[in-house]
Amino acid sequence: MSALLAYLAAELRHRWQAVRDTKDAGYSTEAVLVTALLVSLAVVVVGIIALKVIGKANSINL
């Protein structure tokens, strides 16, 4: 059992070091979050514009 725990600890250290050695250092996560924020902002802006256009169209008397 202790050999298994030692192996798992060594494997965890090895994988953690591999994560640390990558050059992007979490850049992809940051890029995804920024992209999601921009998409959310765009959806809100389109919704506001759509409400204003619909309101203006409904106020026109024919």
Biopython code that builds the backbone (N, CA, C, O; Angstrom):
import numpy as np
from Bio.PDB.StructureBuilder import StructureBuilder

atoms = [
    (1, "MET", "N", (0.822, -1.199, 0.000)),
    (1, "MET", "CA", (0.000, 0.000, 0.000)),
    (1, "MET", "C", (0.862, 1.257, 0.000)),
    (1, "MET", "O", (0.547, 2.228, -0.688)),
    (2, "SER", "N", (1.955, 1.241, 0.775)),
    (2, "SER", "CA", (2.807, 2.423, 0.824)),
    (2, "SER", "C", (3.537, 2.626, -0.503)),
    (2, "SER", "O", (3.854, 3.757, -0.869)),
    (3, "ALA", "N", (3.804, 1.536, -1.222)),
    (3, "ALA", "CA", (4.437, 1.669, -2.535)),
    (3, "ALA", "C", (3.489, 2.361, -3.509)),
    (3, "ALA", "O", (3.913, 3.169, -4.335)),
    (4, "LEU", "N", (2.221, 2.040, -3.405)),
    (4, "LEU", "CA", (1.223, 2.680, -4.258)),
    (4, "LEU", "C", (1.118, 4.168, -3.937)),
    (4, "LEU", "O", (1.058, 4.996, -4.845)),
    (5, "LEU", "N", (1.094, 4.508, -2.663)),
    (5, "LEU", "CA", (1.038, 5.912, -2.263)),
    (5, "LEU", "C", (2.286, 6.668, -2.705)),
    (5, "LEU", "O", (2.198, 7.819, -3.135)),
    (6, "ALA", "N", (3.444, 6.029, -2.603)),
    (6, "ALA", "CA", (4.686, 6.663, -3.047)),
    (6, "ALA", "C", (4.651, 6.891, -4.552)),
    (6, "ALA", "O", (5.077, 7.940, -5.037)),
    (7, "TYR", "N", (4.141, 5.906, -5.292)),
    (7, "TYR", "CA", (4.027, 6.063, -6.742)),
    (7, "TYR", "C", (3.068, 7.196, -7.096)),
    (7, "TYR", "O", (3.365, 8.021, -7.960)),
    (8, "LEU", "N", (1.918, 7.233, -6.425)),
    (8, "LEU", "CA", (0.944, 8.290, -6.703)),
    (8, "LEU", "C", (1.503, 9.669, -6.368)),
    (8, "LEU", "O", (1.268, 10.626, -7.105)),
    (9, "ALA", "N", (2.239, 9.779, -5.267)),
    (9, "ALA", "CA", (2.847, 11.059, -4.898)),
    (9, "ALA", "C", (3.882, 11.476, -5.937)),
    (9, "ALA", "O", (3.938, 12.643, -6.323)),
    (10, "ALA", "N", (4.701, 10.532, -6.390)),
    (10, "ALA", "CA", (5.710, 10.844, -7.404)),
    (10, "ALA", "C", (5.052, 11.243, -8.717)),
    (10, "ALA", "O", (5.508, 12.174, -9.382)),
    (11, "GLU", "N", (4.001, 10.557, -9.089)),
    (11, "GLU", "CA", (3.289, 10.881, -10.331)),
    (11, "GLU", "C", (2.649, 12.262, -10.236)),
    (11, "GLU", "O", (2.677, 13.031, -11.197)),
    (12, "LEU", "N", (2.082, 12.570, -9.095)),
    (12, "LEU", "CA", (1.480, 13.884, -8.889)),
    (12, "LEU", "C", (2.532, 14.990, -8.971)),
    (12, "LEU", "O", (2.299, 16.026, -9.596)),
    (13, "ARG", "N", (3.689, 14.771, -8.340)),
    (13, "ARG", "CA", (4.772, 15.758, -8.429)),
    (13, "ARG", "C", (5.234, 15.930, -9.865)),
    (13, "ARG", "O", (5.481, 17.051, -10.310)),
    (14, "HIS", "N", (5.353, 14.827, -10.592)),
    (14, "HIS", "CA", (5.792, 14.880, -11.993)),
    (14, "HIS", "C", (4.794, 15.661, -12.847)),
    (14, "HIS", "O", (5.190, 16.513, -13.642)),
    (15, "ARG", "N", (3.526, 15.379, -12.689)),
    (15, "ARG", "CA", (2.507, 16.075, -13.487)),
    (15, "ARG", "C", (2.403, 17.545, -13.100)),
    (15, "ARG", "O", (2.201, 18.400, -13.963)),
    (16, "TRP", "N", (2.538, 17.847, -11.812)),
    (16, "TRP", "CA", (2.488, 19.242, -11.370)),
    (16, "TRP", "C", (3.668, 20.018, -11.950)),
    (16, "TRP", "O", (3.512, 21.173, -12.347)),
    (17, "GLN", "N", (4.839, 19.399, -12.003)),
    (17, "GLN", "CA", (6.005, 20.050, -12.593)),
    (17, "GLN", "C", (5.793, 20.263, -14.090)),
    (17, "GLN", "O", (6.208, 21.287, -14.633)),
    (18, "ALA", "N", (5.158, 19.314, -14.754)),
    (18, "ALA", "CA", (4.877, 19.474, -16.181)),
    (18, "ALA", "C", (3.936, 20.644, -16.413)),
    (18, "ALA", "O", (4.089, 21.377, -17.389)),
    (19, "VAL", "N", (2.967, 20.827, -15.530)),
    (19, "VAL", "CA", (2.051, 21.965, -15.649)),
    (19, "VAL", "C", (2.803, 23.266, -15.438)),
    (19, "VAL", "O", (2.570, 24.241, -16.151)),
    (20, "ARG", "N", (3.695, 23.289, -14.473)),
    (20, "ARG", "CA", (4.481, 24.499, -14.206)),
    (20, "ARG", "C", (5.412, 24.854, -15.357)),
    (20, "ARG", "O", (5.680, 26.030, -15.604)),
    (21, "ASP", "N", (5.904, 23.841, -16.058)),
    (21, "ASP", "CA", (6.873, 24.076, -17.125)),
    (21, "ASP", "C", (6.244, 24.548, -18.432)),
    (21, "ASP", "O", (6.961, 24.977, -19.336)),
    (22, "THR", "N", (4.930, 24.479, -18.548)),
    (22, "THR", "CA", (4.307, 24.921, -19.793)),
    (22, "THR", "C", (4.443, 26.426, -19.925)),
    (22, "THR", "O", (4.388, 27.159, -18.938)),
    (23, "LYS", "N", (4.619, 26.868, -21.138)),
    (23, "LYS", "CA", (4.895, 28.274, -21.377)),
    (23, "LYS", "C", (3.645, 29.146, -21.335)),
    (23, "LYS", "O", (3.747, 30.343, -21.065)),
    (24, "ASP", "N", (2.481, 28.583, -21.593)),
    (24, "ASP", "CA", (1.285, 29.429, -21.635)),
    (24, "ASP", "C", (0.842, 29.883, -20.247)),
    (24, "ASP", "O", (0.207, 30.931, -20.126)),
    (25, "ALA", "N", (1.152, 29.141, -19.221)),
    (25, "ALA", "CA", (0.883, 29.508, -17.827)),
    (25, "ALA", "C", (-0.573, 29.920, -17.604)),
    (25, "ALA", "O", (-0.839, 30.904, -16.914)),
    (26, "GLY", "N", (-1.502, 29.182, -18.179)),
    (26, "GLY", "CA", (-2.912, 29.473, -17.975)),
    (26, "GLY", "C", (-3.475, 30.528, -18.906)),
    (26, "GLY", "O", (-4.576, 31.029, -18.677)),
    (27, "TYR", "N", (-2.743, 30.873, -19.946)),
    (27, "TYR", "CA", (-3.214, 31.906, -20.867)),
    (27, "TYR", "C", (-4.509, 31.492, -21.547)),
    (27, "TYR", "O", (-5.378, 32.331, -21.781)),
    (28, "SER", "N", (-4.650, 30.216, -21.865)),
    (28, "SER", "CA", (-5.860, 29.778, -22.566)),
    (28, "SER", "C", (-7.093, 29.979, -21.686)),
    (28, "SER", "O", (-8.160, 30.335, -22.187)),
    (29, "THR", "N", (-6.956, 29.756, -20.393)),
    (29, "THR", "CA", (-8.072, 29.990, -19.482)),
    (29, "THR", "C", (-8.438, 31.465, -19.460)),
    (29, "THR", "O", (-9.616, 31.822, -19.486)),
    (30, "GLU", "N", (-7.433, 32.310, -19.414)),
    (30, "GLU", "CA", (-7.671, 33.753, -19.424)),
    (30, "GLU", "C", (-8.352, 34.174, -20.722)),
    (30, "GLU", "O", (-9.272, 34.992, -20.709)),
    (31, "ALA", "N", (-7.903, 33.618, -21.835)),
    (31, "ALA", "CA", (-8.491, 33.959, -23.128)),
    (31, "ALA", "C", (-9.956, 33.525, -23.192)),
    (31, "ALA", "O", (-10.794, 34.250, -23.728)),
    (32, "VAL", "N", (-10.261, 32.367, -22.659)),
    (32, "VAL", "CA", (-11.645, 31.880, -22.658)),
    (32, "VAL", "C", (-12.522, 32.790, -21.806)),
    (32, "VAL", "O", (-13.639, 33.118, -22.204)),
    (33, "LEU", "N", (-12.034, 33.198, -20.649)),
    (33, "LEU", "CA", (-12.824, 34.073, -19.780)),
    (33, "LEU", "C", (-13.055, 35.436, -20.414)),
    (33, "LEU", "O", (-14.160, 35.973, -20.339)),
    (34, "VAL", "N", (-12.034, 35.998, -21.033)),
    (34, "VAL", "CA", (-12.187, 37.299, -21.692)),
    (34, "VAL", "C", (-13.159, 37.182, -22.854)),
    (34, "VAL", "O", (-13.998, 38.061, -23.049)),
    (35, "THR", "N", (-13.058, 36.110, -23.627)),
    (35, "THR", "CA", (-13.970, 35.900, -24.746)),
    (35, "THR", "C", (-15.408, 35.757, -24.256)),
    (35, "THR", "O", (-16.324, 36.329, -24.846)),
    (36, "ALA", "N", (-15.608, 35.002, -23.189)),
    (36, "ALA", "CA", (-16.956, 34.839, -22.630)),
    (36, "ALA", "C", (-17.512, 36.171, -22.138)),
    (36, "ALA", "O", (-18.697, 36.454, -22.315)),
    (37, "LEU", "N", (-16.669, 36.983, -21.528)),
    (37, "LEU", "CA", (-17.101, 38.296, -21.060)),
    (37, "LEU", "C", (-17.500, 39.187, -22.233)),
    (37, "LEU", "O", (-18.519, 39.876, -22.169)),
    (38, "LEU", "N", (-16.710, 39.177, -23.294)),
    (38, "LEU", "CA", (-17.028, 39.992, -24.466)),
    (38, "LEU", "C", (-18.306, 39.516, -25.154)),
    (38, "LEU", "O", (-19.100, 40.335, -25.617)),
    (39, "VAL", "N", (-18.510, 38.219, -25.224)),
    (39, "VAL", "CA", (-19.731, 37.685, -25.827)),
    (39, "VAL", "C", (-20.942, 38.086, -24.994)),
    (39, "VAL", "O", (-21.975, 38.470, -25.541)),
    (40, "SER", "N", (-20.818, 37.998, -23.677)),
    (40, "SER", "CA", (-21.922, 38.412, -22.803)),
    (40, "SER", "C", (-22.246, 39.885, -22.995)),
    (40, "SER", "O", (-23.415, 40.264, -23.069)),
    (41, "LEU", "N", (-21.226, 40.705, -23.074)),
    (41, "LEU", "CA", (-21.422, 42.133, -23.290)),
    (41, "LEU", "C", (-22.097, 42.393, -24.634)),
    (41, "LEU", "O", (-22.982, 43.244, -24.730)),
    (42, "ALA", "N", (-21.687, 41.669, -25.664)),
    (42, "ALA", "CA", (-22.290, 41.840, -26.984)),
    (42, "ALA", "C", (-23.764, 41.443, -26.969)),
    (42, "ALA", "O", (-24.585, 42.112, -27.596)),
    (43, "VAL", "N", (-24.108, 40.377, -26.272)),
    (43, "VAL", "CA", (-25.506, 39.946, -26.186)),
    (43, "VAL", "C", (-26.350, 41.006, -25.488)),
    (43, "VAL", "O", (-27.474, 41.282, -25.906)),
    (44, "VAL", "N", (-25.816, 41.597, -24.434)),
    (44, "VAL", "CA", (-26.542, 42.651, -23.718)),
    (44, "VAL", "C", (-26.746, 43.861, -24.618)),
    (44, "VAL", "O", (-27.839, 44.426, -24.658)),
    (45, "VAL", "N", (-25.708, 44.264, -25.339)),
    (45, "VAL", "CA", (-25.813, 45.426, -26.228)),
    (45, "VAL", "C", (-26.829, 45.170, -27.336)),
    (45, "VAL", "O", (-27.640, 46.045, -27.639)),
    (46, "VAL", "N", (-26.797, 43.999, -27.936)),
    (46, "VAL", "CA", (-27.763, 43.669, -28.989)),
    (46, "VAL", "C", (-29.179, 43.669, -28.419)),
    (46, "VAL", "O", (-30.109, 44.130, -29.081)),
    (47, "GLY", "N", (-29.351, 43.162, -27.214)),
    (47, "GLY", "CA", (-30.670, 43.176, -26.583)),
    (47, "GLY", "C", (-31.185, 44.586, -26.346)),
    (47, "GLY", "O", (-32.359, 44.868, -26.582)),
    (48, "ILE", "N", (-30.313, 45.472, -25.880)),
    (48, "ILE", "CA", (-30.714, 46.868, -25.652)),
    (48, "ILE", "C", (-31.092, 47.534, -26.964)),
    (48, "ILE", "O", (-32.109, 48.222, -27.040)),
    (49, "ILE", "N", (-30.285, 47.337, -27.990)),
    (49, "ILE", "CA", (-30.581, 47.939, -29.296)),
    (49, "ILE", "C", (-31.897, 47.393, -29.839)),
    (49, "ILE", "O", (-32.710, 48.151, -30.369)),
    (50, "ALA", "N", (-32.113, 46.087, -29.712)),
    (50, "ALA", "CA", (-33.350, 45.484, -30.209)),
    (50, "ALA", "C", (-34.563, 46.057, -29.489)),
    (50, "ALA", "O", (-35.580, 46.335, -30.125)),
    (51, "LEU", "N", (-34.474, 46.236, -28.184)),
    (51, "LEU", "CA", (-35.594, 46.814, -27.436)),
    (51, "LEU", "C", (-35.885, 48.239, -27.888)),
    (51, "LEU", "O", (-37.048, 48.622, -28.019)),
    (52, "LYS", "N", (-34.853, 49.019, -28.124)),
    (52, "LYS", "CA", (-35.055, 50.402, -28.572)),
    (52, "LYS", "C", (-35.669, 50.447, -29.971)),
    (52, "LYS", "O", (-36.560, 51.256, -30.233)),
    (53, "VAL", "N", (-35.199, 49.585, -30.862)),
    (53, "VAL", "CA", (-35.739, 49.555, -32.225)),
    (53, "VAL", "C", (-37.193, 49.108, -32.205)),
    (53, "VAL", "O", (-38.030, 49.704, -32.883)),
    (54, "ILE", "N", (-37.504, 48.078, -31.445)),
    (54, "ILE", "CA", (-38.882, 47.593, -31.365)),
    (54, "ILE", "C", (-39.784, 48.654, -30.747)),
    (54, "ILE", "O", (-40.904, 48.864, -31.211)),
    (55, "GLY", "N", (-39.305, 49.317, -29.713)),
    (55, "GLY", "CA", (-40.082, 50.389, -29.098)),
    (55, "GLY", "C", (-40.343, 51.530, -30.060)),
    (55, "GLY", "O", (-41.451, 52.062, -30.111)),
    (56, "LYS", "N", (-39.338, 51.905, -30.816)),
    (56, "LYS", "CA", (-39.496, 52.981, -31.798)),
    (56, "LYS", "C", (-40.454, 52.548, -32.908)),
    (56, "LYS", "O", (-41.291, 53.339, -33.343)),
    (57, "ALA", "N", (-40.338, 51.300, -33.370)),
    (57, "ALA", "CA", (-41.226, 50.805, -34.423)),
    (57, "ALA", "C", (-42.672, 50.760, -33.941)),
    (57, "ALA", "O", (-43.584, 51.066, -34.709)),
    (58, "ASN", "N", (-42.893, 50.395, -32.714)),
    (58, "ASN", "CA", (-44.251, 50.340, -32.176)),
    (58, "ASN", "C", (-44.848, 51.726, -31.965)),
    (58, "ASN", "O", (-46.070, 51.874, -31.930)),
    (59, "SER", "N", (-44.007, 52.734, -31.826)),
    (59, "SER", "CA", (-44.520, 54.087, -31.593)),
    (59, "SER", "C", (-44.902, 54.806, -32.887)),
    (59, "SER", "O", (-45.474, 55.895, -32.837)),
    (60, "ILE", "N", (-44.598, 54.225, -34.023)),
    (60, "ILE", "CA", (-44.936, 54.852, -35.302)),
    (60, "ILE", "C", (-46.423, 54.620, -35.586)),
    (60, "ILE", "O", (-46.894, 53.483, -35.570)),
    (61, "ASN", "N", (-47.147, 55.692, -35.842)),
    (61, "ASN", "CA", (-48.568, 55.592, -36.184)),
    (61, "ASN", "C", (-48.721, 55.565, -37.699)),
    (61, "ASN", "O", (-48.154, 56.397, -38.408)),
    (62, "LEU", "N", (-49.479, 54.617, -38.175)),
    (62, "LEU", "CA", (-49.693, 54.512, -39.620)),
    (62, "LEU", "C", (-51.044, 55.025, -39.998)),
    (62, "LEU", "O", (-51.401, 55.016, -41.176)),
]
sb = StructureBuilder()
sb.init_structure("model")
sb.init_model(0)
sb.init_chain("A")
sb.init_seg("    ")
for serial, (resi, resn, name, xyz) in enumerate(atoms, 1):
    if name == "N":
        sb.init_residue(resn, " ", resi, " ")
    sb.init_atom(name, np.array(xyz, "f"), 0.0, 1.0, " ", f" {name:<3s}", serial, name[0])
structure = sb.get_structure()
